[in-house]
Amino acid sequence: MCVCVCVCVSVCVLNPQGLTEQLLNVTVKHERPDLEEARETLVKEMSENKALLKGLEDTLLRELSNATGNILDNQELISTLESAKAKVGVGSVSLWACMLFCGA
């Protein structure tokens, strides 16, 4: 009886920029845990905002494709657009704060 084993090798490519960022994160976490916690919170918020934006985009596209007649008379579509506009505004502020914090 012959048994074959398939091994998957994952290769990690290290570059100076990635190592520098990792070292900076470790240093900040050690020296200023409050800043590291704030950075991690902002990263999570950015991820959540991207997911929210994708959901809003999908909703708007679905409602636009299902709209009949004059879209300016479709109150449901208009309220969805207004809601999306408000949510995107909040997301933009969070993104702006993260860019300031991260120095991008």
VOMAR-104307 format. One record per residue: residue number from 1; residue in one letter; x, y, z of N, C-alpha, C in turn. Coordinates in Angstrom, 1 decimal, decimal comma, padded with zeros to 4 digits, always signed. Layout:
atom n NUM | res A | npx X | npy Y | npz Z | capx X | capy Y | capz Z | cpx X | cpy Y | cpz Z
...
***
This chain:
atom n 1 | res M | npx +000,8 | npy -001,2 | npz +000,0 | capx +000,0 | capy +000,0 | capz +000,0 | cpx +000,9 | cpy +001,2 | cpz +000,0
atom n 2 | res C | npx +000,6 | npy +002,1 | npz -000,9 | capx +001,4 | capy +003,3 | capz -001,0 | cpx +000,6 | cpy +004,5 | cpz -000,5
atom n 3 | res V | npx +001,2 | npy +005,3 | npz +000,3 | capx +000,5 | capy +006,5 | capz +000,9 | cpx +001,3 | cpy +007,7 | cpz +000,4
atom n 4 | res C | npx +000,6 | npy +008,6 | npz -000,2 | capx +001,2 | capy +009,9 | capz -000,7 | cpx +000,8 | cpy +011,0 | cpz +000,1
atom n 5 | res V | npx +001,7 | npy +011,9 | npz +000,4 | capx +001,4 | capy +013,1 | capz +001,2 | cpx +001,7 | cpy +014,3 | cpz +000,4
atom n 6 | res C | npx +000,8 | npy +015,2 | npz +000,4 | capx +001,0 | capy +016,4 | capz -000,3 | cpx +001,2 | cpy +017,5 | cpz +000,7
atom n 7 | res V | npx +002,3 | npy +018,2 | npz +000,5 | capx +002,7 | capy +019,2 | capz +001,5 | cpx +002,6 | cpy +020,6 | cpz +000,7
atom n 8 | res C | npx +002,0 | npy +021,5 | npz +001,3 | capx +001,8 | capy +022,8 | capz +000,8 | cpx +002,8 | cpy +023,8 | cpz +001,6
atom n 9 | res V | npx +003,7 | npy +024,3 | npz +000,9 | capx +004,7 | capy +025,2 | capz +001,5 | cpx +004,3 | cpy +026,7 | cpz +001,2
atom n 10 | res S | npx +004,2 | npy +027,4 | npz +002,2 | capx +003,9 | capy +028,9 | capz +002,1 | cpx +005,2 | cpy +029,6 | cpz +002,2
atom n 11 | res V | npx +005,5 | npy +030,5 | npz +001,3 | capx +006,7 | capy +031,3 | capz +001,3 | cpx +006,4 | cpy +032,7 | cpz +001,7
atom n 12 | res C | npx +007,0 | npy +033,1 | npz +002,8 | capx +006,8 | capy +034,5 | capz +003,2 | cpx +008,0 | cpy +035,4 | cpz +002,7
atom n 13 | res V | npx +007,6 | npy +036,4 | npz +002,0 | capx +008,6 | capy +037,3 | capz +001,4 | cpx +008,6 | cpy +038,5 | cpz +002,3
atom n 14 | res L | npx +009,8 | npy +038,8 | npz +002,8 | capx +010,0 | capy +039,9 | capz +003,7 | cpx +010,6 | cpy +041,0 | cpz +002,9
atom n 15 | res N | npx +010,1 | npy +042,2 | npz +003,1 | capx +010,7 | capy +043,4 | capz +002,5 | cpx +011,0 | cpy +044,4 | cpz +003,6
atom n 16 | res P | npx +011,9 | npy +045,3 | npz +003,3 | capx +012,3 | capy +046,3 | capz +004,3 | cpx +011,2 | cpy +047,1 | cpz +004,8
atom n 17 | res Q | npx +010,3 | npy +047,5 | npz +003,9 | capx +009,1 | capy +048,4 | capz +004,4 | cpx +008,2 | cpy +047,6 | cpz +005,3
atom n 18 | res G | npx +007,9 | npy +046,4 | npz +005,0 | capx +007,1 | capy +045,6 | capz +005,9 | cpx +007,7 | cpy +045,3 | cpz +007,2
atom n 19 | res L | npx +009,0 | npy +045,1 | npz +007,3 | capx +009,7 | capy +044,9 | capz +008,5 | cpx +009,7 | cpy +046,2 | cpz +009,3
atom n 20 | res T | npx +009,9 | npy +047,3 | npz +008,7 | capx +009,9 | capy +048,6 | capz +009,3 | cpx +008,6 | cpy +048,9 | cpz +010,0
atom n 21 | res E | npx +007,5 | npy +048,6 | npz +009,3 | capx +006,2 | capy +048,8 | capz +009,8 | cpx +005,9 | cpy +047,9 | cpz +011,0
atom n 22 | res Q | npx +006,3 | npy +046,7 | npz +010,9 | capx +006,1 | capy +045,7 | capz +012,0 | cpx +006,9 | cpy +046,2 | cpz +013,2
atom n 23 | res L | npx +008,2 | npy +046,6 | npz +013,0 | capx +009,0 | capy +047,1 | capz +014,1 | cpx +008,4 | cpy +048,3 | cpz +014,8
atom n 24 | res L | npx +007,9 | npy +049,2 | npz +013,9 | capx +007,3 | capy +050,5 | capz +014,4 | cpx +006,0 | cpy +050,1 | cpz +015,3
atom n 25 | res N | npx +005,2 | npy +049,2 | npz +014,8 | capx +004,0 | capy +048,8 | capz +015,6 | cpx +004,4 | cpy +048,2 | cpz +016,9
atom n 26 | res V | npx +005,4 | npy +047,3 | npz +016,9 | capx +005,8 | capy +046,7 | capz +018,2 | cpx +006,4 | cpy +047,8 | cpz +019,1
atom n 27 | res T | npx +007,1 | npy +048,7 | npz +018,6 | capx +007,7 | capy +049,8 | capz +019,4 | cpx +006,6 | cpy +050,7 | cpz +020,0
atom n 28 | res V | npx +005,7 | npy +051,1 | npz +019,2 | capx +004,5 | capy +051,9 | capz +019,6 | cpx +003,7 | cpy +051,2 | cpz +020,7
atom n 29 | res K | npx +003,5 | npy +049,9 | npz +020,4 | capx +002,7 | capy +049,1 | capz +021,4 | cpx +003,4 | cpy +049,0 | cpz +022,8
atom n 30 | res H | npx +004,8 | npy +049,0 | npz +022,7 | capx +005,5 | capy +049,0 | capz +024,0 | cpx +005,6 | cpy +050,3 | cpz +024,6
atom n 31 | res E | npx +005,9 | npy +051,4 | npz +023,8 | capx +006,1 | capy +052,7 | capz +024,4 | cpx +004,8 | cpy +053,4 | cpz +024,7
atom n 32 | res R | npx +003,8 | npy +053,3 | npz +023,8 | capx +002,5 | capy +054,0 | capz +023,9 | cpx +001,4 | cpy +053,1 | cpz +023,6
atom n 33 | res P | npx +001,0 | npy +052,2 | npz +024,5 | capx -000,1 | capy +051,3 | capz +024,3 | cpx -001,4 | cpy +052,0 | cpz +023,9
atom n 34 | res D | npx -001,6 | npy +053,2 | npz +024,5 | capx -002,8 | capy +053,9 | capz +024,1 | cpx -002,9 | cpy +054,3 | cpz +022,7
atom n 35 | res L | npx -001,8 | npy +054,7 | npz +022,1 | capx -001,7 | capy +055,0 | capz +020,6 | cpx -002,0 | cpy +053,7 | cpz +019,8
atom n 36 | res E | npx -001,4 | npy +052,6 | npz +020,2 | capx -001,6 | capy +051,4 | capz +019,5 | cpx -003,0 | cpy +050,9 | cpz +019,5
atom n 37 | res E | npx -003,7 | npy +051,1 | npz +020,7 | capx -005,1 | capy +050,7 | capz +020,8 | cpx -005,9 | cpy +051,6 | cpz +019,9
atom n 38 | res A | npx -005,6 | npy +052,9 | npz +019,9 | capx -006,4 | capy +053,8 | capz +019,0 | cpx -006,2 | cpy +053,5 | cpz +017,5
atom n 39 | res R | npx -004,9 | npy +053,1 | npz +017,2 | capx -004,7 | capy +052,7 | capz +015,8 | cpx -005,4 | cpy +051,5 | cpz +015,4
atom n 40 | res E | npx -005,4 | npy +050,5 | npz +016,3 | capx -006,2 | capy +049,2 | capz +016,0 | cpx -007,7 | cpy +049,5 | cpz +015,9
atom n 41 | res T | npx -008,2 | npy +050,4 | npz +016,7 | capx -009,6 | capy +050,8 | capz +016,7 | cpx -009,9 | cpy +051,4 | cpz +015,3
atom n 42 | res L | npx -009,0 | npy +052,3 | npz +014,9 | capx -009,2 | capy +053,0 | capz +013,6 | cpx -009,2 | cpy +052,0 | cpz +012,4
atom n 43 | res V | npx -008,3 | npy +051,0 | npz +012,5 | capx -008,2 | capy +050,0 | capz +011,5 | cpx -009,5 | cpy +049,2 | cpz +011,4
atom n 44 | res K | npx -010,0 | npy +048,9 | npz +012,5 | capx -011,3 | capy +048,1 | capz +012,6 | cpx -012,4 | cpy +049,0 | cpz +012,0
atom n 45 | res E | npx -012,4 | npy +050,3 | npz +012,4 | capx -013,5 | capy +051,1 | capz +011,9 | cpx -013,4 | cpy +051,3 | cpz +010,3
atom n 46 | res M | npx -012,1 | npy +051,4 | npz +009,8 | capx -012,0 | capy +051,5 | capz +008,4 | cpx -012,5 | cpy +050,2 | cpz +007,7
atom n 47 | res S | npx -012,2 | npy +049,1 | npz +008,3 | capx -012,7 | capy +047,8 | capz +007,7 | cpx -014,3 | cpy +047,8 | cpz +007,7
atom n 48 | res E | npx -014,8 | npy +048,2 | npz +008,8 | capx -016,3 | capy +048,2 | capz +008,9 | cpx -016,9 | cpy +049,2 | cpz +008,0
atom n 49 | res N | npx -016,2 | npy +050,4 | npz +007,8 | capx -016,7 | capy +051,4 | capz +006,9 | cpx -016,7 | cpy +050,9 | cpz +005,4
atom n 50 | res K | npx -015,6 | npy +050,2 | npz +005,1 | capx -015,6 | capy +049,6 | capz +003,7 | cpx -016,7 | cpy +048,6 | cpz +003,5
atom n 51 | res A | npx -017,0 | npy +047,8 | npz +004,5 | capx -018,1 | capy +046,8 | capz +004,4 | cpx -019,4 | cpy +047,6 | cpz +004,3
atom n 52 | res L | npx -019,6 | npy +048,7 | npz +005,1 | capx -020,8 | capy +049,5 | capz +005,0 | cpx -021,0 | cpy +050,1 | cpz +003,6
atom n 53 | res L | npx -019,9 | npy +050,6 | npz +003,1 | capx -019,9 | capy +051,3 | capz +001,8 | cpx -020,3 | cpy +050,3 | cpz +000,7
atom n 54 | res K | npx -019,8 | npy +049,1 | npz +000,8 | capx -020,1 | capy +048,0 | capz -000,2 | cpx -021,6 | cpy +047,7 | cpz -000,1
atom n 55 | res G | npx -022,1 | npy +047,6 | npz +001,1 | capx -023,5 | capy +047,2 | capz +001,3 | cpx -024,4 | cpy +048,4 | cpz +000,8
atom n 56 | res L | npx -024,0 | npy +049,6 | npz +001,0 | capx -024,8 | capy +050,7 | capz +000,5 | cpx -024,8 | cpy +050,7 | cpz -001,0
atom n 57 | res E | npx -023,6 | npy +050,5 | npz -001,6 | capx -023,5 | capy +050,4 | capz -003,0 | cpx -024,4 | cpy +049,3 | cpz -003,6
atom n 58 | res D | npx -024,4 | npy +048,2 | npz -003,0 | capx -025,2 | capy +047,1 | capz -003,5 | cpx -026,7 | cpy +047,4 | cpz -003,4
atom n 59 | res T | npx -027,1 | npy +048,0 | npz -002,3 | capx -028,5 | capy +048,4 | capz -002,1 | cpx -028,9 | cpy +049,4 | cpz -003,1
atom n 60 | res L | npx -028,1 | npy +050,4 | npz -003,3 | capx -028,5 | capy +051,5 | capz -004,3 | cpx -028,6 | cpy +050,9 | cpz -005,7
atom n 61 | res L | npx -027,6 | npy +050,1 | npz -006,1 | capx -027,7 | capy +049,5 | capz -007,4 | cpx -028,9 | cpy +048,6 | cpz -007,6
atom n 62 | res R | npx -029,3 | npy +047,8 | npz -006,5 | capx -030,4 | capy +047,0 | capz -006,6 | cpx -031,7 | cpy +047,8 | cpz -006,7
atom n 63 | res E | npx -031,8 | npy +048,9 | npz -005,9 | capx -033,0 | capy +049,7 | capz -006,0 | cpx -033,1 | cpy +050,5 | cpz -007,3
atom n 64 | res L | npx -031,9 | npy +050,9 | npz -007,8 | capx -032,0 | capy +051,6 | capz -009,1 | cpx -032,4 | cpy +050,6 | cpz -010,3
atom n 65 | res S | npx -031,9 | npy +049,4 | npz -010,2 | capx -032,2 | capy +048,5 | capz -011,2 | cpx -033,7 | cpy +048,0 | cpz -011,2
atom n 66 | res N | npx -034,3 | npy +048,0 | npz -010,0 | capx -035,7 | capy +047,6 | capz -009,8 | cpx -036,6 | cpy +048,8 | cpz -009,9
atom n 67 | res A | npx -036,1 | npy +050,0 | npz -010,0 | capx -037,0 | capy +051,2 | capz -010,1 | cpx -037,8 | cpy +051,2 | cpz -011,4
atom n 68 | res T | npx -039,0 | npy +051,6 | npz -011,2 | capx -039,9 | capy +051,8 | capz -012,4 | cpx -040,4 | cpy +053,2 | cpz -012,5
atom n 69 | res G | npx -040,6 | npy +053,7 | npz -013,7 | capx -041,1 | capy +055,0 | capz -013,9 | cpx -040,0 | cpy +056,0 | cpz -013,6
atom n 70 | res N | npx -040,4 | npy +057,2 | npz -013,2 | capx -039,5 | capy +058,3 | capz -013,0 | cpx -038,8 | cpy +058,1 | cpz -011,6
atom n 71 | res I | npx -037,5 | npy +058,0 | npz -011,6 | capx -036,8 | capy +057,7 | capz -010,3 | cpx -036,9 | cpy +058,9 | cpz -009,4
atom n 72 | res L | npx -037,2 | npy +060,1 | npz -009,9 | capx -037,3 | capy +061,3 | capz -009,0 | cpx -038,6 | cpy +061,2 | cpz -008,2
atom n 73 | res D | npx -039,6 | npy +060,4 | npz -008,6 | capx -040,8 | capy +060,3 | capz -007,9 | cpx -040,8 | cpy +059,1 | cpz -006,9
atom n 74 | res N | npx -039,7 | npy +058,3 | npz -007,0 | capx -039,6 | capy +057,1 | capz -006,1 | cpx -039,1 | cpy +057,5 | cpz -004,7
atom n 75 | res Q | npx -040,0 | npy +057,6 | npz -003,8 | capx -039,7 | capy +058,1 | capz -002,4 | cpx -038,8 | cpy +057,1 | cpz -001,7
atom n 76 | res E | npx -039,0 | npy +055,8 | npz -001,9 | capx -038,1 | capy +054,8 | capz -001,3 | cpx -036,7 | cpy +055,0 | cpz -001,7
atom n 77 | res L | npx -036,5 | npy +055,2 | npz -003,0 | capx -035,2 | capy +055,3 | capz -003,6 | cpx -034,5 | cpy +056,6 | cpz -003,0
atom n 78 | res I | npx -035,3 | npy +057,7 | npz -003,0 | capx -034,8 | capy +059,0 | capz -002,5 | cpx -034,4 | cpy +058,9 | cpz -001,0
atom n 79 | res S | npx -035,2 | npy +058,2 | npz -000,2 | capx -034,8 | capy +058,0 | capz +001,2 | cpx -033,6 | cpy +057,2 | cpz +001,4
atom n 80 | res T | npx -033,4 | npy +056,1 | npz +000,5 | capx -032,3 | capy +055,3 | capz +000,6 | cpx -031,0 | cpy +056,1 | cpz +000,2
atom n 81 | res L | npx -031,1 | npy +056,9 | npz -000,8 | capx -030,0 | capy +057,8 | capz -001,2 | cpx -029,6 | cpy +058,8 | cpz -000,1
atom n 82 | res E | npx -030,6 | npy +059,4 | npz +000,6 | capx -030,3 | capy +060,3 | capz +001,7 | cpx -029,7 | cpy +059,6 | cpz +002,8
atom n 83 | res S | npx -030,1 | npy +058,4 | npz +003,1 | capx -029,5 | capy +057,6 | capz +004,2 | cpx -028,1 | cpy +057,2 | cpz +003,9
atom n 84 | res A | npx -027,9 | npy +056,8 | npz +002,6 | capx -026,5 | capy +056,4 | capz +002,2 | cpx -025,6 | cpy +057,6 | cpz +002,2
atom n 85 | res K | npx -026,1 | npy +058,8 | npz +001,9 | capx -025,3 | capy +060,0 | capz +001,9 | cpx -024,9 | cpy +060,3 | cpz +003,3
atom n 86 | res A | npx -025,8 | npy +060,2 | npz +004,3 | capx -025,5 | capy +060,5 | capz +005,7 | cpx -024,4 | cpy +059,5 | cpz +006,2
atom n 87 | res K | npx -024,6 | npy +058,2 | npz +005,9 | capx -023,7 | capy +057,2 | capz +006,3 | cpx -022,3 | cpy +057,3 | cpz +005,7
atom n 88 | res V | npx -022,3 | npy +057,7 | npz +004,5 | capx -021,0 | capy +057,9 | capz +003,8 | cpx -020,3 | cpy +059,1 | cpz +004,4
atom n 89 | res G | npx -021,0 | npy +060,1 | npz +004,8 | capx -020,4 | capy +061,3 | capz +005,5 | cpx -019,7 | cpy +060,9 | cpz +006,8
atom n 90 | res V | npx -020,4 | npy +060,1 | npz +007,6 | capx -019,8 | capy +059,6 | capz +008,8 | cpx -018,5 | cpy +058,8 | cpz +008,5
atom n 91 | res G | npx -018,6 | npy +057,9 | npz +007,5 | capx -017,5 | capy +057,1 | capz +007,1 | cpx -016,3 | cpy +057,9 | cpz +006,6
atom n 92 | res S | npx -016,6 | npy +059,0 | npz +005,9 | capx -015,5 | capy +059,9 | capz +005,4 | cpx -014,8 | cpy +060,5 | cpz +006,6
atom n 93 | res V | npx -015,5 | npy +060,9 | npz +007,6 | capx -014,9 | capy +061,6 | capz +008,8 | cpx -013,9 | cpy +060,6 | cpz +009,4
atom n 94 | res S | npx -014,4 | npy +059,3 | npz +009,6 | capx -013,6 | capy +058,3 | capz +010,2 | cpx -012,3 | cpy +058,0 | cpz +009,4
atom n 95 | res L | npx -012,5 | npy +058,0 | npz +008,1 | capx -011,4 | capy +057,7 | capz +007,2 | cpx -010,4 | cpy +058,9 | cpz +007,3
atom n 96 | res W | npx -010,9 | npy +060,1 | npz +007,3 | capx -010,0 | capy +061,3 | capz +007,4 | cpx -009,2 | cpy +061,3 | cpz +008,7
atom n 97 | res A | npx -009,9 | npy +060,9 | npz +009,8 | capx -009,2 | capy +060,8 | capz +011,1 | cpx -008,1 | cpy +059,7 | cpz +011,1
atom n 98 | res C | npx -008,4 | npy +058,6 | npz +010,4 | capx -007,4 | capy +057,6 | capz +010,4 | cpx -006,2 | cpy +058,0 | cpz +009,5
atom n 99 | res M | npx -006,5 | npy +058,7 | npz +008,4 | capx -005,4 | capy +059,2 | capz +007,6 | cpx -004,5 | cpy +060,2 | cpz +008,3
atom n 100 | res L | npx -005,1 | npy +061,0 | npz +009,1 | capx -004,3 | capy +062,0 | capz +009,9 | cpx -003,5 | cpy +061,2 | cpz +011,0
atom n 101 | res F | npx -004,1 | npy +060,2 | npz +011,6 | capx -003,4 | capy +059,5 | capz +012,7 | cpx -002,3 | cpy +058,7 | cpz +012,1
atom n 102 | res C | npx -002,5 | npy +058,0 | npz +011,0 | capx -001,5 | capy +057,2 | capz +010,4 | cpx -000,5 | cpy +057,9 | cpz +009,6
atom n 103 | res G | npx -000,7 | npy +059,2 | npz +009,3 | capx +000,3 | capy +060,0 | capz +008,6 | cpx +000,2 | cpy +059,7 | cpz +007,1
atom n 104 | res A | npx -000,9 | npy +059,2 | npz +006,6 | capx -001,0 | capy +058,9 | capz +005,1 | cpx -001,2 | cpy +060,2 | cpz +004,3
***
